[in-house]
Amino acid sequence: MDNNDILIRLRYALDIKDQDMVEIFKLGGEDVTREDVSKMLTRTDDEEVAEEDHIKVTNSTLESFLNGFITFERGPQPKKPGEPAPKPDRSITSRSHVNNVMLKKVKIALQLKNEDVIDILEEAGVTMTKGELGSFLRKQGHKNYKVCMDKYARNFLKGLALRYRG
């Protein structure tokens, strides 16, 4: 699953409108237009799509969307007096960690508990223990950290669609 596919599936699962997508990107620090969003959401595997009709979503762009999604869903974090402006969180260091970051940030944005994530995965037909889920949610570099494979990310997004659109 590439970043465009994650964005497409997340948008579908949570029924996010194009204008809201633009706003979410803006909250995450990316300035995109509605046309840019349409180009990001174009599938390239089904038919021949011209290069100018498709925008490849980078790790940085996806992370900006996820950070903006947290702010969009939960509101801006209150700033303490005298505290410097927070720098954007950049957790995606390589392609293999995209699914872990997506799982973690969607969980935060939707205020899901571990049990909720496990239930969402079960709705999609995947059984997971709290320990397995915990290993996906750990910080990269922790001794019990595990890379979240596409199978789990795909089924998590499928479960979200079943729960929020079902």
matplotlib code that plots the C-alpha trace (Angstrom):
import matplotlib.pyplot as plt

x = [0.0, 1.5, 0.8, -1.8, -3.7, -3.7, -5.0, -7.8, -8.8, -8.8, -10.9, -13.4, -13.6, -14.3, -16.3, -14.1, -15.2, -12.7, -13.0, -12.3, -9.2, -7.9, -8.5, -6.9, -3.8, -3.7, -3.9, -1.0, 1.1, 0.6, -1.0, -2.9, -5.8, -8.9, -7.5, -4.3, -6.4, -8.3, -5.0, -3.7, -6.9, -6.6, -5.8, -3.1, -3.3, -6.7, -6.1, -3.5, -3.4, -1.4, 1.5, 0.0, -3.3, -1.6, 0.3, 2.4, 1.9, 5.2, 5.8, 6.1, 2.8, 1.0, 2.3, 1.2, -2.3, -2.3, -1.1, -3.8, -6.4, -5.6, -6.1, -9.2, -10.9, -9.7, -9.1, -5.8, -3.7, -3.8, -0.6, 1.0, 2.3, 5.9, 6.1, 7.7, 5.6, 5.8, 7.7, 5.8, 6.0, 7.9, 7.7, 7.8, 11.5, 11.1, 8.5, 8.3, 7.1, 4.2, 1.6, 2.6, 2.4, -0.9, -2.4, -1.1, -2.3, -5.7, -6.2, -5.3, -7.5, -10.6, -9.8, -9.9, -8.8, -6.8, -9.9, -11.6, -8.8, -9.0, -12.8, -12.3, -9.8, -12.2, -15.0, -12.6, -11.9, -8.5, -7.9, -5.2, -4.2, -3.5, 0.2, 0.4, -1.3, 1.0, 4.0, 2.7, 2.0, 5.5, 8.1, 10.4, 13.6, 11.9, 12.9, 9.3, 8.5, 7.1, 6.5, 2.8, 2.4, 0.1, -2.3, -3.1, -3.2, -5.5, -7.9, -7.8, -8.9, -11.5, -12.8, -13.0, -15.2, -17.4, -17.8, -18.2, -19.9, -21.6]
y = [0.0, 3.4, 6.7, 7.7, 4.4, 5.1, 8.6, 7.3, 4.6, 6.9, 9.5, 6.9, 5.2, 8.5, 10.1, 13.2, 15.8, 17.5, 20.9, 19.3, 17.6, 21.0, 22.3, 19.3, 19.7, 23.4, 22.5, 20.2, 22.9, 22.0, 24.4, 22.4, 23.2, 21.2, 20.2, 19.0, 16.8, 15.4, 14.5, 12.9, 10.8, 9.5, 5.8, 5.0, 1.2, 0.9, 2.9, 5.0, 8.3, 11.2, 12.4, 15.8, 14.3, 12.6, 13.8, 11.3, 11.7, 11.8, 10.6, 14.3, 15.1, 12.2, 13.0, 16.6, 15.3, 13.0, 15.9, 18.1, 15.4, 15.3, 19.0, 18.9, 16.2, 17.3, 21.1, 22.9, 22.1, 24.9, 26.9, 27.6, 31.1, 31.5, 28.2, 28.2, 27.2, 23.4, 22.1, 19.7, 16.0, 14.0, 10.3, 8.7, 8.1, 5.4, 3.7, 0.7, 2.9, 4.6, 2.1, 2.4, 6.2, 6.1, 3.7, 5.7, 9.1, 8.0, 6.4, 9.7, 11.8, 9.6, 9.2, 5.5, 3.2, 0.0, -2.0, 0.1, -0.5, -4.3, -4.2, -2.3, -4.9, -7.7, -6.1, -6.5, -10.1, -9.8, -11.0, -9.2, -9.2, -6.1, -7.0, -7.2, -3.8, -2.4, -3.4, -1.5, 1.6, 1.8, 4.3, 3.2, 1.9, 0.4, -3.2, -4.5, -2.3, -4.2, -2.9, -2.8, -4.8, -3.7, -6.4, -4.9, -1.3, -2.3, -4.1, -1.3, 1.1, -1.4, -1.8, 2.0, 2.1, -0.6, 1.3, 4.9, 4.3, 0.9]
z = [0.0, -0.9, 0.7, -2.0, -1.2, 2.5, 1.9, -0.5, 2.0, 5.0, 3.1, 2.1, 5.5, 7.4, 4.6, 4.5, 1.9, -0.5, 1.2, 4.6, 3.1, 2.1, 5.6, 7.2, 5.0, 6.0, 9.7, 9.1, 7.5, 3.8, 1.4, -1.2, -3.4, -4.1, -7.5, -5.7, -3.4, -6.4, -8.1, -4.9, -4.7, -8.3, -8.5, -10.9, -11.0, -12.7, -15.9, -17.6, -15.8, -17.3, -15.1, -14.7, -13.4, -10.5, -7.4, -5.5, -1.8, 0.0, 3.6, 4.6, 3.0, 4.5, 7.9, 7.5, 6.7, 9.7, 12.0, 10.6, 11.0, 14.7, 15.0, 12.8, 15.0, 18.4, 18.0, 18.4, 21.4, 24.0, 24.1, 27.5, 28.1, 27.2, 25.5, 22.0, 19.0, 18.7, 15.6, 13.5, 14.5, 11.9, 12.9, 9.5, 8.9, 6.2, 4.1, 6.5, 9.4, 7.6, 8.7, 12.4, 12.3, 10.5, 13.0, 15.9, 14.6, 13.5, 17.0, 18.6, 16.2, 16.7, 20.5, 20.2, 23.0, 22.3, 22.8, 20.1, 17.6, 18.4, 17.8, 14.5, 13.3, 14.4, 12.3, 9.3, 10.2, 11.9, 15.4, 17.4, 21.0, 23.1, 23.2, 19.4, 19.1, 21.7, 19.7, 16.7, 18.8, 20.5, 19.5, 16.8, 18.4, 21.4, 22.0, 21.5, 18.5, 15.5, 12.0, 11.1, 7.9, 5.1, 6.0, 9.3, 8.0, 5.2, 7.5, 10.1, 7.3, 6.2, 9.7, 10.0, 6.9, 8.3, 11.6, 10.3, 7.0, 7.7]

ax = plt.figure().add_subplot(projection="3d")
ax.plot(x, y, z, "-o")
ax.set_aspect("equal")
plt.show()
